[in-house]
Amino acid sequence: MATARPVVSVYNFENPSEKAGTVPMPEVLTSPLRPDLVREVHKNMSKNTRQAYAVKQKAGYDTAAESWGTGRAVARIPRAPGGGTHRAGQATFGNQARGGGMYNPTTVWRRWHRRVNVTQKRHAVAAALAASSLPPLVMARGHRIGEIAELPLVVSDGLESLKKTKEAVEALKKLGCSEDLQKVLDSKKLRAGQGKARNRRYRMRCGPLVIYNEDNGITRAMRNIPGVEATSVD
């Protein structure tokens, strides 16, 4: 069981040095830490966005090859017909032959997706939230939280009414997130591999997660800040 404080401070979003009061620590933030469960659920759920891939069914077998049989001092593997070209007489079909079929060809009816128990998913979310309220684990994950007053950082409801991105950035900086936001900007790098050509050219670290109760404009204000994600408590 994660060691937890009984209450959490609520900070005024306009003046974070002021406390607007306290609230009891939510029970979900004191859930047991289950990295094994989080890892397993994440691994299986991430498989559900995969697209099927396979080789063509006739790949490697689209030629009228026949074995030469015995007596010609060559292996009995089927050989391409014809003459006057390099291809004539070359071995085909076998998975060891150049231009032959692969062993155990990939098929589109492979079991790509995985069903994950709803209860397990809920436990995994609870464990991840509980870990996010422990500063040593958050720092180990790479977040810069040196200027943040406490975790979890609870802010007054006025933050939900922000509609401009400039105001949202200013509010996050006042709350001590500037170091983490700068870390995200500095981390933008070109993606390795073919993803560069597939509309995901860059990759960057994750920053603060903003959880709101009522969307009075906060999603529009936060959506264009690099690394920041906003999600409803529901």
C-alpha positions as CSV (number, residue, x, y, z in Angstrom):
1,M,0.0,0.0,0.0
2,A,1.4,3.4,-0.9
3,T,2.1,5.6,2.1
4,A,-0.3,8.5,1.8
5,R,-1.1,11.8,3.5
6,P,-4.6,12.0,4.9
7,V,-5.3,15.3,3.2
8,V,-4.2,17.2,0.1
9,S,-3.8,21.0,-0.2
10,V,-5.8,22.9,-2.8
11,Y,-3.9,25.7,-4.4
12,N,-5.3,28.9,-5.9
13,F,-4.5,28.7,-9.7
14,E,-4.1,32.5,-9.9
15,N,-1.8,32.8,-6.9
16,P,-0.3,29.3,-6.2
17,S,1.4,30.6,-3.0
18,E,-2.1,30.8,-1.5
19,K,-4.0,27.6,-0.4
20,A,-7.7,27.6,-1.0
21,G,-8.2,24.7,1.5
22,T,-7.7,21.0,1.8
23,V,-9.5,17.9,0.5
24,P,-9.2,14.3,1.7
25,M,-6.7,12.1,-0.3
26,P,-8.7,10.2,-2.9
27,E,-8.7,6.5,-2.1
28,V,-7.6,5.6,-5.6
29,L,-4.3,7.4,-5.0
30,T,-3.5,5.0,-2.2
31,S,-4.0,1.9,-4.3
32,P,-1.3,-0.9,-4.2
33,L,1.4,-0.4,-6.8
34,R,1.3,-3.2,-9.4
35,P,3.9,-2.5,-12.1
36,D,3.5,-6.1,-13.3
37,L,-0.2,-5.6,-13.9
38,V,0.3,-2.2,-15.6
39,R,3.0,-3.7,-17.8
40,E,0.8,-6.6,-18.8
41,V,-2.3,-4.5,-19.5
42,H,-0.4,-1.9,-21.5
43,K,1.3,-4.6,-23.5
44,N,-1.9,-6.3,-24.5
45,M,-4.0,-3.1,-25.1
46,S,-1.2,-1.7,-27.3
47,K,-1.7,-4.8,-29.6
48,N,-5.3,-3.7,-30.4
49,T,-4.2,-0.8,-32.7
50,R,-2.1,-3.1,-35.0
51,Q,-2.9,-3.5,-38.6
52,A,-2.6,-6.9,-40.3
53,Y,0.3,-7.5,-42.6
54,A,1.1,-10.6,-44.7
55,V,3.1,-11.7,-47.8
56,K,1.2,-12.4,-51.0
57,Q,-0.1,-16.0,-51.0
58,K,1.7,-16.9,-54.3
59,A,5.0,-15.1,-53.4
60,G,7.9,-17.4,-54.3
61,Y,5.6,-20.0,-56.0
62,D,4.6,-18.0,-59.1
63,T,6.8,-19.9,-61.6
64,A,6.4,-23.2,-63.5
65,A,9.4,-24.9,-61.9
66,E,10.0,-28.6,-61.7
67,S,12.8,-30.7,-60.3
68,W,15.3,-32.1,-62.7
69,G,15.3,-35.3,-60.8
70,T,18.3,-37.5,-60.2
71,G,21.2,-38.1,-62.6
72,R,22.4,-34.6,-63.3
73,A,24.6,-34.1,-60.2
74,V,22.5,-31.3,-58.8
75,A,20.1,-31.0,-55.8
76,R,16.5,-32.2,-56.5
77,I,15.0,-28.8,-55.6
78,P,12.6,-27.4,-58.2
79,R,14.3,-25.3,-60.8
80,A,13.1,-22.4,-63.0
81,P,12.5,-23.4,-66.6
82,G,13.8,-21.8,-69.8
83,G,17.1,-20.8,-71.1
84,G,19.1,-17.7,-72.2
85,T,18.8,-16.0,-68.9
86,H,20.3,-16.2,-65.4
87,R,17.0,-17.2,-64.0
88,A,16.8,-20.5,-66.0
89,G,17.9,-23.4,-63.9
90,Q,18.0,-21.5,-60.6
91,A,16.4,-23.2,-57.5
92,T,12.9,-21.9,-56.6
93,F,10.1,-22.6,-54.1
94,G,12.4,-23.6,-51.2
95,N,12.7,-21.1,-48.3
96,Q,16.5,-21.4,-48.7
97,A,16.4,-20.4,-52.4
98,R,16.8,-16.9,-53.6
99,G,13.3,-15.8,-54.8
100,G,11.6,-18.7,-53.1
101,G,8.8,-18.7,-50.7
102,M,9.3,-18.0,-47.0
103,Y,8.9,-20.6,-44.3
104,N,5.6,-20.4,-42.5
105,P,4.3,-17.4,-44.5
106,T,2.6,-14.6,-42.5
107,T,-1.2,-14.4,-42.9
108,V,-3.8,-11.7,-42.2
109,W,-5.9,-14.0,-40.0
110,R,-3.2,-14.1,-37.3
111,R,-4.6,-13.3,-33.8
112,W,-3.6,-9.7,-33.8
113,H,-5.8,-8.4,-30.9
114,R,-6.0,-9.2,-27.3
115,R,-9.0,-9.1,-25.0
116,V,-8.2,-7.5,-21.6
117,N,-10.4,-7.9,-18.6
118,V,-12.2,-4.7,-17.6
119,T,-11.4,-5.2,-13.9
120,Q,-7.7,-5.6,-14.7
121,K,-7.7,-2.4,-16.8
122,R,-9.3,-0.5,-13.8
123,H,-6.7,-1.9,-11.4
124,A,-3.9,-0.9,-13.8
125,V,-5.3,2.7,-14.0
126,A,-5.6,2.9,-10.2
127,A,-2.0,1.6,-9.8
128,A,-0.7,4.1,-12.3
129,L,-2.5,7.0,-10.6
130,A,-1.2,5.9,-7.2
131,A,2.3,5.9,-8.6
132,S,1.8,9.4,-10.0
133,S,1.3,10.8,-6.4
134,L,4.7,9.5,-5.2
135,P,7.5,12.1,-6.0
136,P,10.4,9.5,-6.1
137,L,8.6,7.4,-8.8
138,V,7.6,10.5,-10.8
139,M,11.2,11.8,-10.7
140,A,12.5,8.4,-11.7
141,R,10.2,8.5,-14.7
142,G,12.1,11.6,-15.9
143,H,9.7,14.4,-14.9
144,R,11.1,17.7,-13.5
145,I,9.1,18.4,-10.4
146,G,11.6,20.5,-8.3
147,E,9.4,23.6,-8.3
148,I,6.1,21.9,-7.7
149,A,4.6,22.3,-4.2
150,E,3.3,18.8,-3.7
151,L,2.0,15.7,-5.5
152,P,-0.8,15.3,-6.4
153,L,-1.1,19.0,-7.2
154,V,-4.7,20.0,-6.7
155,V,-5.8,23.4,-8.1
156,S,-8.9,25.5,-7.6
157,D,-11.8,25.1,-10.1
158,G,-11.0,28.4,-11.8
159,L,-8.4,26.6,-13.9
160,E,-11.2,24.8,-15.8
161,S,-12.5,28.1,-17.2
162,L,-9.3,29.0,-19.1
163,K,-9.8,29.4,-22.8
164,K,-6.6,30.8,-24.1
165,T,-3.4,28.7,-24.5
166,K,-1.2,31.6,-23.4
167,E,-3.2,31.8,-20.1
168,A,-2.9,28.0,-19.7
169,V,0.9,28.1,-20.1
170,E,1.2,31.0,-17.7
171,A,-0.9,29.1,-15.1
172,L,1.2,25.9,-15.5
173,K,4.4,27.9,-15.1
174,K,3.0,29.6,-11.9
175,L,2.2,26.2,-10.5
176,G,5.9,25.1,-11.0
177,C,5.6,23.1,-14.3
178,S,7.9,25.3,-16.3
179,E,10.9,22.9,-15.9
180,D,8.9,20.0,-17.1
181,L,7.4,21.9,-20.1
182,Q,11.0,23.0,-21.1
183,K,12.1,19.4,-20.8
184,V,9.4,18.4,-23.4
185,L,10.5,21.2,-25.8
186,D,14.1,20.2,-25.6
187,S,13.4,16.5,-26.2
188,K,11.9,16.9,-29.7
189,K,13.9,14.6,-32.0
190,L,13.5,13.0,-35.4
191,R,12.0,9.6,-35.2
192,A,14.2,6.7,-36.1
193,G,13.0,4.4,-38.9
194,Q,10.2,4.6,-41.5
195,G,7.8,6.4,-39.2
196,K,9.4,9.6,-40.5
197,A,7.7,9.1,-43.8
198,R,4.4,8.1,-42.2
199,N,3.2,11.3,-40.7
200,R,4.9,10.8,-37.3
201,R,8.2,12.5,-38.1
202,Y,9.1,13.7,-34.6
203,R,8.9,12.3,-31.1
204,M,9.1,14.0,-27.7
205,R,8.7,13.3,-24.0
206,C,5.4,13.5,-22.1
207,G,4.7,16.4,-19.7
208,P,2.1,17.2,-17.1
209,L,-1.3,15.4,-17.2
210,V,-4.2,17.8,-16.4
211,I,-7.3,16.1,-15.0
212,Y,-10.5,18.2,-14.9
213,N,-14.0,17.7,-13.7
214,E,-15.9,20.1,-16.0
215,D,-14.7,21.3,-19.3
216,N,-15.4,25.1,-19.4
217,G,-12.7,25.7,-22.0
218,I,-9.7,23.9,-20.5
219,T,-9.3,21.3,-23.2
220,R,-9.0,24.0,-25.9
221,A,-6.6,25.9,-23.8
222,M,-4.3,22.9,-23.1
223,R,-4.5,21.0,-26.4
224,N,-1.8,22.9,-28.2
225,I,0.8,22.9,-25.4
226,P,3.6,20.3,-26.3
227,G,3.6,17.3,-23.9
228,V,0.5,18.4,-22.0
229,E,-2.6,16.2,-22.0
230,A,-6.0,17.0,-20.5
231,T,-8.5,14.3,-19.6
232,S,-11.8,14.2,-17.7
233,V,-11.9,12.7,-14.3
234,D,-14.8,10.5,-15.5
